[in-house]
Amino acid sequence: MPDSRTPILRLALPSPLRRLFDYAPPAGVSLSTLQPGARLRVPFGRREVVGVLVETADRTDVPPDKLKRATELLDRSSPLPAALFQLSLWTAQYYQHSLGDTLSWALPTLLRQGEPAEARQERYWHVSENASVEDARLARAPRQRETLKALLQHSHGVSHELLSKLQLNRDSLEQLRQKGLVYQQVRRSKPLERHGTWLAQPELPLNPEQRSATEAIRASFGDFSAFLLAGVTGSGKTEVYLQLIRETLEAGKQALVLIPEINLGPQTHERFARRFNARIALLHSNVNDRDRLDAWLAARDGEADIVIGTRSALFTPLKRPGIIIVDEEHDSSYKQQEGLRYHARDLAVVRARMENVPVLLGSATPSLESLHNAYAGRYALLRLTQRAGNAKPPRYLRLDIKSRPLDAGISMPLQQAMAQTLEAGQQVLVFLNRRGFAPTLLCHDCGWTSQCPRCDARMTLHQRSNELRCHHCGHAETRPHACPKCEHVDLRPVGAGTERAEERLETLFPNFPILRIDRDSTARKGAMDKLFATVNKGEPCVLVGTQMLAKGHHFPRVTLVAILDADGGLFSADFRASERMAQMIVQVAGRAGRAEEPGKVIIQTHLADHPLLVQLTEQGYFAFAEQALSERRAAGLPPFAHLALLRAEAHKPGQAEAFLQAACDEAEQLQAEYGFEGLELLGPVPAPMERRAGRYRAQLLMQGSARSTLHKLMGRWAPLLDQLPGSRTVRWSLDVDPIDLY
C-alpha cells in the first residue's frame, strides 16, 4: 500500500468520464522521470488500460487502501510534443469531452495499446563468426546447410521480411540459431534520404492573382496568420499550395496538408511526389496501424517533410512546423460526427496560433463561417477569380422538368445534350447524390413501401445485389418477390439512384463506357484508381456518381456536367441545407471545362425560377453567400449565434425526452443562478428521424449570442449530466458547434 508521502499521479484514461484518475507511481520509478504526456499502464476495473499523465499532486481524495499503483511507465518522455499536448487540453475543454478520450484521438492506435513510441525496427539474420557449411552438425541436415550457404552470400545480413523472397527457410534458420551458427540483430529502419534540390519538376507560372496571394502568405512565415483563399474551381489553388510548401521546405520547416476525403489521398500524394524531392507521409483511416504509427513518428522526429491526411491528421506532431493548409475547407467531412465531435478546420486555426505558423483555408465555395471571419477581419481574404490557363468558367442552364417525362431521372433534352457531347469526343459527368438503384420499393396494389424495421426511413433498392439496404443503420435484406402486406407481385422501384442511372445510360449510349463512382462501386481496393485511369485516357465516356465526384478532381475532357436533381436543398428543415446545395452545385459544375473546351452545366429542377437557383447560376457563389449571411444575421443563426446540441437516444420511447427535460431543467437553474444572459434553450424535441438503428432519439438545442457565455454555462452543465436520473438508461452526447441538426 502506498504511504502518505507518495506523490500522486493524475492520469487521463480512455473513458467517457470527464475527470482525472489518481494513481501511485509504479514501483521503483523516480518522480523525476515522470513528465506530463507520458503514458503509463494502470489497472482499471478488471482490466489494464494505457493512460496519459496530466499532472502530479501532493494529496488525493482516494483512501490510501483504495489507491492503486500504476503498473508500468511506458515513456521516459512524452510522445506528444508540448504544443500538441496543449492542443488536446484545449480541445477537450472547448468540445466538453473527456480528456482521456481526447488524448486517445490524438495518439495512433498502437500507442493507445501500449506499443513503444519508436520507429519500426527490422530483424536481420547474420552468420556467426567462424560458422561453416562444413560443420559436422549439418552433415545430416541438407536444408540447414543450404540455408547457411545462401546466408553467407549476404555479408550485411538478410531482413526477416525478405526471407520468403530469397527462399530461405525460417525453420532452418531457427535451428541454425539454436546451434549458434546464425544470430538475429534488430536495427531501426533508416529514414529515406532526399535529393539535393526540393523541386523534382519545374513550377508553373503564376498569374497576377496567384502571385499576389502567394506573396501575402509568404510575408507571414514565422508568425500566426489565418488566410482564406477563395478561388473559383480551376483557378490554380493547388499551385499556390505547392509553391508555398516549396518555400516552407527551403526554410527547413514541415507542411501539414488536410484533405476532406480518403479518395483524394492517392492523387494528392502523387501530385506532391511528382513536384517535390521530399519525404511525404500519408495519413488516413485506410492506412494500417503500423504504417500510421511510422508516419506519425517520422513527422514528429522531422523525418517527414510533408504530411497529407484527412481530419485526424490534424493531431500529427511536427518537429519543425511551417504551414498548415486545409483544402476544401467548407467540406462537412472535417467535422467528426461521433466520439470527440471536433471540427478539424477550426482546430487547424487553433493549432496554427499555438505553433505560431500561418494557416491557409482554401475553397471555391467557402463556408459562411469562414467568410464571416474574413469579413470581420479575423482572416485575410484572398480571391482568385480567373481559371488557370485559357479555361473559361462553365455556362449554366436551368432545365425546367415540370411535366417532362423522366427516363431513370434523365429528361429528353439532357439525353440529347449528352449524345452531342459524346459524339464530339468529349466526356460527360452525371451527378446524382443517391446510391443504389431506387430510393424505395413500392407495391402498386396496396401502397406498401420498403420501410426499414429499425429506422424511420425507407430502404434503398440495390439491384445488383438484389437487396434492400438502409443507408442509415446498415440493415439489409433480400428483395421480396411479393408484397409483404397484400402478397401481390407488382412491386415497383420508385425514383432513381446511381445504379438505375448507370443501367439506363448503358442502354442509351451502348458505344461509350459508363463509369459509376460511388461508395458501392469503389469499395474494393484499387477500384477508384482503375476508374480514374479510364477517365484520364481522355476518350469519350460518361461518369455517373455521387458527391465523391465533386471534390478536387481534375477531368480536363469533361465538358458537360448534368445535375439530375437540384431541388432537395430547397425544402430541408436544416438551415444549412441551401448553403450545402449551393456548394455542391458549384463544386460539381467546376469539373466542366477545365481545359481548352468550354464547359456547360445543365441543372434539372422543378423550380427553375427559384430565387436561390437564379442568383447562384447568374451572379455566382459570392452573391449567394452574402445574401445567405444577411438572412442568417436577421434570423440570429450561426455564424451570428453559437450552438450546442445535446442528443440522447434510448431503447424505449420517452426515455430520451425525459433525460433531456431533466438536463434542460438543470441548465435553466444554472442560467438563473449565474445570470447567464443571451442564451435560449430549444426543446427537448424528437430528432427529425426519431427512430434510428432501433433507438428512439431526441435533442435539446442551446443557442447563445455570445460564445463565452455559452461555454461558461456548458462548463458547469456538462459535469452534471452524468449524475442525472436516467443517464444510465440513455446514450447521450454533447455536440459543440454542430453542423448537422439531423
C-alpha positions in Angstrom: 0.0 0.0 0.0 1.4 3.4 -0.9 2.3 5.6 2.1 1.1 9.1 2.7 4.3 10.7 1.3 3.9 9.0 -2.1 3.3 11.6 -4.9 0.0 11.2 -6.7 -0.2 10.8 -10.4 -3.3 12.3 -12.0 -4.0 10.4 -15.3 -6.4 10.8 -18.2 -7.8 7.4 -19.1 -9.7 6.4 -22.2 -13.1 6.7 -20.6 -16.1 8.9 -21.3 -15.9 10.2 -17.7 -14.9 13.9 -17.6 -12.3 13.5 -14.8 -8.8 12.5 -14.0 -7.9 9.4 -12.1 -5.4 9.2 -9.2 -2.6 6.5 -9.0 0.6 5.9 -7.1 3.7 5.8 -9.3 5.0 2.4 -10.5 7.3 0.7 -8.1 10.9 1.8 -8.5 10.2 4.7 -10.8 11.7 8.1 -9.8 9.4 11.1 -9.8 12.0 13.0 -11.9 11.4 10.6 -14.8 7.6 11.3 -14.9 6.7 14.0 -17.4 3.2 15.3 -18.4 2.2 13.5 -21.6 4.0 10.2 -20.7 2.0 7.0 -20.9 1.5 4.6 -18.1 -0.2 1.2 -17.9 -2.6 1.1 -15.0 -5.2 -1.3 -13.5 -8.8 0.0 -14.3 -11.6 -2.1 -13.0 -11.0 -5.7 -14.2 -8.6 -4.8 -17.0 -5.5 -2.8 -17.6 -5.5 0.4 -19.8 -3.0 2.9 -21.0 -3.4 6.3 -19.5 -1.6 9.7 -20.0 0.0 11.6 -17.2 -1.5 15.1 -16.9 -0.1 16.3 -13.6 1.3 15.3 -10.2 -0.2 16.2 -6.9 0.7 16.0 -3.2 -2.7 14.7 -2.0 -5.7 12.7 -3.1 -9.3 12.2 -2.0 -8.9 8.4 -2.7 -8.5 6.5 0.6 -5.0 5.0 1.0 -6.3 1.4 0.9 -8.1 2.2 -2.4 -5.3 4.0 -4.1 -3.9 1.7 -6.8 -0.3 1.7 -8.1 0.4 2.2 -11.8 1.8 -1.0 -13.3 4.4 0.4 -15.8 5.9 3.6 -17.1 5.8 3.3 -20.9 7.6 6.6 -21.8 10.7 8.4 -20.4 9.5 11.5 -22.2 6.1 12.4 -23.6 5.4 11.0 -27.1 3.3 14.1 -27.7 5.2 17.4 -28.2 4.2 20.1 -25.8 2.2 22.1 -28.4 0.1 19.0 -29.3 -0.5 18.2 -25.6 -1.7 21.7 -25.1 -4.0 21.4 -28.2 -5.5 18.2 -26.7 -6.2 20.0 -23.4 -7.8 22.9 -25.3 -9.9 20.6 -27.5 -11.2 18.6 -24.5 -12.3 21.8 -22.7 -13.8 23.5 -25.8 -15.8 20.5 -27.0 -16.8 19.4 -23.5 -15.2 16.0 -23.9 -13.4 13.6 -21.7 -9.6 14.5 -21.7 -8.7 10.8 -21.8 -10.8 10.2 -24.9 -9.4 13.3 -26.5 -5.8 12.2 -25.9 -6.7 8.8 -27.4 -7.9 10.6 -30.6 -4.5 12.4 -30.6 -2.4 9.2 -30.4 -2.1 6.5 -33.0 -3.9 3.2 -32.2 -0.7 1.3 -31.4 0.4 3.9 -28.9 -3.0 3.7 -27.2 -2.4 0.0 -26.9 0.9 0.5 -25.2 3.4 -0.2 -28.0 6.7 1.6 -27.8 6.8 5.1 -29.3 9.7 4.0 -31.6 10.1 3.8 -35.3 9.8 0.3 -36.9 12.7 -2.0 -36.2 13.6 -4.8 -38.5 15.1 -8.1 -37.7 18.2 -9.1 -39.7 19.8 -12.6 -39.9 23.6 -12.8 -39.8 26.1 -15.7 -39.9 28.0 -16.2 -36.7 31.8 -15.7 -36.7 33.7 -18.9 -37.7 30.4 -20.6 -38.8 30.9 -23.0 -41.8 28.8 -25.2 -44.0 31.3 -28.0 -43.2 30.2 -28.0 -39.6 29.7 -31.7 -38.6 26.3 -30.9 -37.1 25.0 -30.1 -40.6 26.1 -33.5 -42.1 22.6 -34.9 -41.9 20.7 -31.5 -42.3 20.9 -30.6 -46.0 18.2 -27.9 -45.8 20.0 -26.2 -42.9 23.3 -26.4 -44.9 21.8 -24.8 -48.0 20.2 -22.1 -45.9 23.5 -21.3 -44.2 25.2 -21.3 -47.6 22.7 -18.8 -49.0 23.0 -16.6 -45.9 26.8 -16.5 -46.3 26.3 -14.6 -49.6 24.9 -11.6 -47.7 27.6 -10.1 -45.6 25.3 -7.3 -44.3 22.6 -9.8 -43.2 19.1 -10.5 -44.6 16.0 -8.8 -43.4 13.4 -11.1 -41.9 10.8 -9.6 -44.3 12.9 -10.8 -47.3 13.3 -14.4 -46.2 10.5 -15.8 -48.4 11.6 -13.8 -51.4 15.1 -15.3 -51.1 13.5 -18.7 -50.5 15.2 -19.0 -47.1 13.5 -21.5 -44.8 12.5 -19.9 -41.4 12.5 -23.2 -39.5 16.0 -24.0 -40.8 17.2 -20.5 -39.6 15.8 -21.1 -36.2 17.5 -24.5 -35.9 20.8 -22.8 -37.1 20.3 -20.2 -34.4 19.9 -22.8 -31.7 23.3 -24.3 -32.9 24.9 -20.9 -32.6 25.7 -20.7 -36.4 23.5 -17.7 -37.1 22.1 -14.9 -34.9 19.5 -12.1 -35.2 20.1 -8.4 -35.0 17.4 -5.7 -34.6 18.0 -2.5 -36.5 16.0 0.7 -36.8 14.8 1.4 -40.3 16.8 4.4 -41.7 14.8 7.4 -42.9 14.8 7.9 -46.6 17.3 10.3 -47.9 16.1 13.2 -50.0 17.8 14.6 -53.1 19.8 17.8 -53.1 17.1 20.0 -54.5 13.5 20.2 -53.4 11.9 20.5 -56.9 11.6 17.4 -59.0 9.8 19.3 -61.8 9.5 23.0 -62.7 6.9 25.1 -61.1 4.1 26.5 -63.2 4.0 30.3 -63.8 1.6 32.1 -61.5 -0.9 34.7 -62.8 -1.1 38.0 -61.0 -3.8 36.9 -58.6 -1.9 33.7 -57.7 1.3 35.7 -57.2 -0.4 38.3 -55.0 -1.9 35.5 -52.8 1.4 33.7 -52.6 3.3 36.8 -51.6 0.8 37.8 -48.9 1.0 34.4 -47.3 4.8 34.2 -47.6 5.1 37.5 -45.8 3.6 35.9 -42.7 6.0 33.0 -42.5 7.3 32.6 -38.9 4.1 34.1 -37.4 0.5 33.2 -37.0 -1.9 34.5 -39.6 -5.1 33.0 -41.0 -5.9 33.2 -44.7 -9.0 32.3 -46.7 -8.0 31.5 -50.3 -11.3 31.8 -52.2 -10.6 30.7 -55.7 -13.1 29.6 -58.4 -12.9 26.0 -59.4 -9.9 25.5 -61.7 -8.2 28.8 -60.6 -5.0 27.1 -59.5 -5.3 27.0 -55.7 -3.2 23.8 -55.6 -0.3 25.6 -57.4 -0.4 28.3 -54.7 -0.2 25.5 -52.1 2.7 23.8 -53.8 4.8 27.0 -54.2 4.2 27.9 -50.5 5.2 24.4 -49.5 8.4 24.6 -51.5 9.3 27.8 -49.7 8.4 26.1 -46.4 10.7 23.2 -47.2 13.5 25.6 -48.2 13.2 27.3 -44.8 13.8 23.9 -43.2 10.2 23.5 -42.0 7.4 21.0 -42.4 4.0 21.3 -44.0 0.7 19.8 -42.9 -2.0 19.5 -45.6 -5.5 18.4 -44.7 -7.9 17.0 -47.4 -11.6 16.2 -46.8 -11.8 12.6 -48.3 -9.7 9.4 -48.3 -10.2 9.0 -52.0 -8.4 12.3 -52.6 -5.3 11.0 -50.8 -3.6 9.0 -53.6 -4.0 11.7 -56.3 -2.8 14.4 -53.8 0.2 12.3 -52.8 1.0 11.6 -56.4 0.9 15.3 -57.4 3.1 16.3 -54.4 5.5 13.4 -55.1 5.9 14.5 -58.8 6.7 18.0 -57.7 9.0 17.5 -54.7 12.0 15.5 -53.8 10.6 15.3 -50.3 9.6 12.6 -47.7 5.8 12.6 -47.8 3.7 10.9 -45.1 0.0 10.0 -46.0 -2.3 9.5 -43.0 -5.9 8.4 -43.1 -8.1 5.6 -41.7 -7.3 3.2 -44.5 -3.6 3.2 -43.6 -2.8 0.2 -41.4 -1.9 0.8 -37.7 1.9 0.0 -38.1 2.3 2.3 -41.2 0.3 5.0 -39.5 2.5 4.9 -36.4 5.7 5.0 -38.5 4.3 8.1 -40.4 3.3 9.8 -37.2 6.7 9.2 -35.6 8.5 10.3 -38.8 6.6 13.6 -38.7 7.3 14.0 -35.0 11.0 13.4 -35.5 11.3 15.6 -38.5 11.9 12.8 -41.0 8.7 13.5 -42.9 8.8 16.8 -44.8 5.1 16.9 -45.8 2.2 15.3 -44.0 -1.0 14.8 -46.0 -4.1 13.5 -44.3 -7.8 13.6 -43.5 -9.2 15.3 -40.4 -7.5 13.0 -37.8 -4.1 14.0 -39.4 -4.5 17.4 -37.6 -3.2 15.7 -34.5 0.1 14.6 -36.2 3.1 16.1 -34.4 5.6 18.2 -36.4 9.1 18.8 -35.2 9.5 22.0 -37.3 6.0 23.2 -38.2 6.0 25.7 -41.0 2.5 25.9 -42.5 -0.9 24.3 -42.2 -3.2 24.1 -45.3 -6.8 23.0 -45.2 -8.1 22.2 -48.7 -11.8 22.4 -49.5 -12.3 24.0 -46.0 -16.1 24.2 -46.5 -16.4 20.4 -46.6 -18.6 18.9 -43.8 -16.2 15.8 -43.7 -13.9 17.9 -41.5 -16.5 17.7 -38.7 -16.2 14.4 -36.6 -19.8 13.2 -36.0 -19.2 10.7 -33.2 -17.0 10.4 -30.2 -14.9 13.6 -30.0 -17.0 15.9 -32.2 -14.3 18.3 -33.2 -14.0 20.3 -36.4 -10.6 19.9 -38.0 -10.8 23.2 -39.9 -11.4 25.2 -36.7 -8.8 23.2 -34.7 -6.3 23.8 -37.5 -6.6 27.6 -36.8 -6.2 27.0 -33.1 -3.2 24.8 -33.6 -1.6 27.3 -36.0 -2.0 30.0 -33.4 -0.4 27.8 -30.7 2.5 26.8 -33.0 2.9 30.4 -34.4 2.6 29.4 -38.1 0.3 30.6 -40.9 -2.8 28.6 -41.7 -4.4 28.7 -45.2 -8.0 27.7 -45.7 -8.8 27.1 -49.4 -12.1 26.6 -51.2 -14.1 27.6 -54.3 -17.2 27.8 -52.1 -16.1 29.0 -48.6 -18.3 28.2 -45.7 -20.4 31.0 -44.4 -18.5 30.8 -41.1 -15.1 31.3 -42.8 -16.5 34.1 -45.0 -17.9 35.8 -41.9 -14.5 35.6 -40.2 -12.9 37.1 -43.3 -15.4 40.0 -43.5 -14.8 40.6 -39.7 -11.1 40.8 -40.3 -10.1 37.7 -38.4 -8.9 36.0 -41.6 -7.3 37.7 -44.6 -9.4 37.1 -47.7 -7.5 36.3 -50.9 -9.5 36.0 -54.1 -8.7 34.0 -57.3 -11.4 34.9 -59.8 -9.8 33.6 -63.0 -9.4 30.0 -64.1 -5.8 28.9 -64.8 -4.6 28.9 -68.4 -7.2 29.7 -71.0 -10.0 27.8 -69.3 -13.3 29.7 -69.2 -16.0 29.4 -66.5 -18.8 26.9 -67.3 -22.1 28.2 -68.6 -25.2 27.3 -66.5 -28.6 26.1 -67.9 -31.5 25.6 -65.6 -33.7 22.9 -67.2 -37.3 23.0 -66.0 -38.5 19.4 -65.9 -42.1 20.2 -64.7 -44.4 18.0 -66.8 -41.5 16.5 -68.7 -41.3 12.7 -68.8 -38.1 11.4 -67.0 -36.3 8.2 -68.0 -34.5 7.0 -64.9 -34.3 10.6 -63.8 -33.0 11.8 -67.2 -35.0 14.2 -69.4 -35.0 14.1 -73.2 -33.2 17.4 -73.7 -30.5 16.2 -71.3 -30.2 13.0 -73.3 -29.7 14.9 -76.5 -27.1 17.2 -74.9 -25.2 14.2 -73.7 -25.3 12.5 -77.1 -23.9 15.6 -78.8 -21.1 15.9 -76.2 -20.1 12.2 -76.6 -20.2 12.4 -80.4 -17.9 15.4 -80.2 -15.3 13.1 -78.5 -15.8 14.7 -75.0 -16.8 13.4 -71.6 -20.0 13.8 -69.6 -20.4 13.9 -65.8 -23.8 13.0 -64.4 -24.3 13.9 -60.7 -26.9 12.2 -58.5 -26.4 12.2 -54.8 -28.3 8.9 -54.2 -26.6 5.5 -54.1 -28.4 2.3 -55.2 -31.0 1.6 -57.9 -34.0 3.3 -56.4 -34.8 5.2 -53.1 -37.6 2.8 -52.3 -39.7 -0.1 -53.5 -43.5 0.4 -53.8 -46.4 -2.0 -54.1 -48.6 -0.7 -56.9 -51.7 -2.5 -55.4 -51.7 -1.5 -51.7 -49.1 1.3 -51.4 -46.7 -0.6 -49.2 -43.1 0.8 -49.2 -39.9 -0.8 -48.2 -39.6 0.7 -44.7 -36.5 -0.1 -42.5 -37.6 -2.2 -39.5 -35.1 -0.3 -37.3 -35.3 3.3 -38.6 -37.9 5.9 -39.6 -36.6 5.7 -43.1 -37.2 3.7 -46.3 -34.7 1.1 -47.5 -32.9 1.7 -50.8 -33.1 -1.0 -53.6 -29.7 -2.2 -54.7 -30.5 -4.1 -57.9 -27.1 -5.7 -58.5 -27.0 -7.4 -55.1 -30.8 -7.9 -55.2 -31.1 -6.3 -51.7 -32.9 -3.6 -49.8 -30.5 -1.6 -47.7 -30.9 1.1 -45.1 -28.3 3.7 -45.6 -28.7 5.0 -42.0 -28.2 1.8 -39.9 -26.8 -0.6 -42.5 -29.8 -3.1 -42.2 -30.0 -5.3 -45.3 -32.5 -7.9 -46.5 -33.2 -9.8 -49.7 -35.6 -8.1 -52.1 -39.1 -9.6 -51.6 -40.8 -11.4 -54.6 -44.2 -10.3 -53.4 -45.6 -7.5 -51.2 -45.3 -8.5 -47.5 -48.6 -6.7 -46.8 -51.0 -7.8 -49.6 -48.9 -10.5 -51.3 -49.3 -9.1 -54.8 -46.2 -9.2 -57.0 -46.4 -5.8 -58.6 -43.5 -4.2 -56.7 -42.0 -1.2 -58.5 -38.8 0.8 -57.9 -39.6 4.4 -57.3 -37.2 7.2 -58.0 -33.6 6.9 -59.4 -30.2 6.2 -57.8 -26.8 5.9 -59.4 -27.3 2.2 -60.2 -30.5 2.9 -62.1 -29.0 5.9 -63.9 -26.0 3.7 -64.8 -28.2 0.9 -66.2 -30.3 3.3 -68.3 -27.2 5.2 -69.6 -25.7 1.9 -70.7 -28.8 1.3 -72.8 -28.9 4.9 -74.2 -25.2 5.0 -75.0 -24.1 1.5 -75.7 -20.9 2.5 -77.6 -19.4 4.5 -74.7 -18.1 3.4 -71.3 -20.4 4.2 -68.4 -18.4 4.6 -65.2 -20.3 4.6 -61.9 -18.4 6.2 -59.0 -20.0 5.9 -55.5 -19.2 4.2 -52.2 -20.5 0.9 -53.5 -18.5 0.8 -56.8 -15.3 1.9 -55.2 -15.4 -0.3 -52.1 -12.7 -2.7 -53.4 -9.0 -1.7 -53.1 -7.8 -0.1 -56.3 -11.3 0.3 -57.8 -11.2 4.1 -57.7 -7.7 4.2 -59.4 -8.9 1.9 -62.1 -12.0 4.0 -62.9 -9.9 7.2 -62.9 -7.3 5.6 -65.2 -10.1 5.1 -67.7 -11.3 8.7 -67.4 -7.8 10.0 -67.8 -7.3 8.3 -71.1 -9.4 11.2 -72.4 -11.7 9.1 -74.6 -15.5 9.9 -74.6 -17.3 8.3 -71.6 -20.0 9.1 -69.0 -19.2 9.4 -65.3 -22.2 8.9 -63.1 -21.8 9.3 -59.4 -22.4 10.9 -56.0 -20.6 13.7 -54.2 -17.3 11.7 -54.4 -17.1 13.2 -57.9 -17.5 16.8 -56.7 -14.3 17.2 -54.7 -11.0 18.2 -56.1 -10.8 16.0 -59.2 -9.4 17.3 -62.4 -11.1 15.9 -65.5 -9.9 18.0 -68.5 -12.1 16.2 -71.1 -15.4 16.7 -69.2 -17.3 19.5 -70.9 -20.8 18.7 -69.8 -22.0 18.3 -66.2 -25.5 17.2 -65.6 -27.1 17.6 -62.1 -30.2 15.3 -62.1 -31.9 16.7 -59.1 -31.1 20.1 -57.5 -34.3 20.6 -55.5 -33.5 18.7 -52.3 -31.8 21.6 -50.6 -34.7 23.9 -51.2 -37.1 22.1 -48.9 -35.0 20.9 -46.0 -35.7 21.9 -42.4 -32.0 22.3 -41.8 -31.0 26.0 -42.1 -27.6 24.9 -43.7 -29.3 23.0 -46.5 -29.3 25.8 -49.0 -25.6 26.5 -48.3 -24.7 22.9 -48.9 -26.8 22.7 -52.0 -25.1 25.9 -53.5 -21.6 24.5 -52.6 -22.5 21.1 -54.2 -23.7 22.7 -57.4 -20.7 25.0 -57.8 -18.2 22.2 -56.9 -19.8 19.7 -59.4 -20.1 22.4 -62.0 -16.4 23.1 -61.5 -15.5 19.8 -63.1 -16.6 21.1 -66.5 -14.5 23.0 -69.0 -11.2 22.9 -67.1 -9.1 22.7 -70.3 -9.4 24.4 -73.7 -13.0 23.3 -74.4 -15.8 25.4 -72.8 -17.9 23.7 -70.2 -21.7 23.6 -69.8 -23.8 22.7 -66.7 -27.4 21.5 -67.0 -29.3 21.6 -63.8 -32.6 19.6 -63.8 -35.1 21.2 -61.5 -38.8 21.6 -60.9 -38.1 25.1 -59.6 -36.2 26.8 -62.4 -37.3 30.2 -61.3 -36.4 29.8 -57.6 -34.5 32.9 -56.4 -31.7 30.9 -54.9 -31.0 29.0 -58.1 -31.3 32.1 -60.3 -29.0 34.1 -58.1 -26.4 31.2 -57.8 -26.3 30.5 -61.6 -26.4 34.1 -62.8 -24.5 36.0 -60.1 -22.2 33.3 -58.6 -21.5 31.8 -55.2 -20.3 35.0 -53.5 -23.6 36.8 -54.3 -25.5 33.8 -52.9 -23.2 33.7 -49.8 -23.7 37.4 -49.0 -27.5 37.1 -49.3 -27.4 34.0 -47.1 -25.2 35.8 -44.5 -27.7 38.7 -44.3 -30.6 36.2 -43.8 -28.6 34.4 -41.0 -27.9 37.7 -39.3 -31.6 38.6 -39.3 -32.6 35.2 -38.0 -29.9 35.1 -35.3 -28.4 31.9 -36.7 -24.7 30.8 -37.0 -22.2 32.4 -37.6 -24.1 35.2 -35.8 -25.0 32.9 -32.9 -23.4 29.8 -31.3 -25.0 26.4 -30.9 -24.6 23.3 -28.7 -26.8 20.3 -29.3 -27.4 17.7 -26.6 -28.5 14.4 -28.2 -30.0 11.4 -26.4 -31.2 8.0 -27.6 -32.8 5.1 -25.8 -34.4 1.7 -26.5 -37.8 2.8 -25.2 -40.0 5.7 -26.4 -40.0 8.7 -24.0 -36.7 7.9 -22.1 -34.6 10.2 -24.2 -37.0 13.1 -23.8 -37.2 12.5 -20.1 -33.5 12.7 -19.7 -33.3 15.8 -21.9 -36.0 17.5 -19.9 -34.1 16.9 -16.7 -31.0 18.3 -18.4 -33.0 21.4 -19.6 -34.2 22.0 -16.0 -30.6 21.9 -14.8 -29.5 24.4 -17.5 -32.3 26.8 -16.6 -31.3 26.6 -12.9 -27.7 27.4 -13.8 -28.8 30.2 -16.0 -30.8 31.8 -13.3 -28.2 31.1 -10.6 -25.2 32.7 -12.5 -27.2 35.3 -14.5 -26.2 34.0 -17.9 -27.9 36.2 -20.5 -28.4 35.8 -24.2 -29.0 32.1 -24.0 -32.0 30.2 -25.3 -33.0 26.5 -24.8 -35.0 24.9 -27.6 -36.6 21.6 -26.8 -36.4 18.8 -26.0 -38.0 17.6 -29.2 -37.8 14.3 -31.1 -35.0 14.2 -33.6 -36.1 14.7 -37.3 -35.5 11.0 -37.7 -36.9 9.8 -34.4 -36.0 6.1 -34.6 -32.7 5.1 -36.0 -31.0 1.7 -35.6 -33.7 0.6 -33.2 -33.2 3.5 -30.8 -35.5 6.5 -30.1 -33.7 9.8 -30.4 -34.4 13.3 -29.2 -32.4 16.5 -28.9 -32.1 19.7 -26.9 -30.6 22.8 -28.7 -28.8 25.5 -26.8 -28.3 28.8 -28.6 -26.2 31.8 -27.4 -25.5 35.2 -28.8 -22.0 35.2 -27.1 -19.7 32.2 -27.4 -18.1 32.9 -24.0 -21.4 32.8 -22.1 -22.5 29.6 -23.8 -19.2 27.9 -22.8 -19.4 29.2 -19.2 -22.8 27.5 -18.9 -21.7 24.3 -20.6 -18.6 24.1 -18.3 -20.9 23.9 -15.3 -23.6 21.9 -17.0 -21.7 19.0 -18.7 -20.3 17.5 -15.4 -23.9 17.4 -14.0 -25.3 15.4 -17.0 -23.8 12.1 -15.8 -25.5 12.4 -12.4 -29.0 13.0 -13.8 -31.6 10.3 -13.2 -31.9 8.3 -16.4 -28.4 9.0 -17.6 -27.6 5.2 -17.3 -30.6 4.2 -19.5 -29.8 6.6 -22.3 -26.9 7.2 -24.6 -26.1 10.9 -24.8 -23.6 13.2 -26.5 -22.9 16.9 -26.4 -22.1 18.4 -29.8 -20.5 21.9 -29.7 -20.8 23.9 -32.9 -22.9 21.2 -34.6 -23.2 21.3 -38.4 -25.8 18.6 -38.6 -29.1 19.0 -36.7 -30.5 15.8 -38.1 
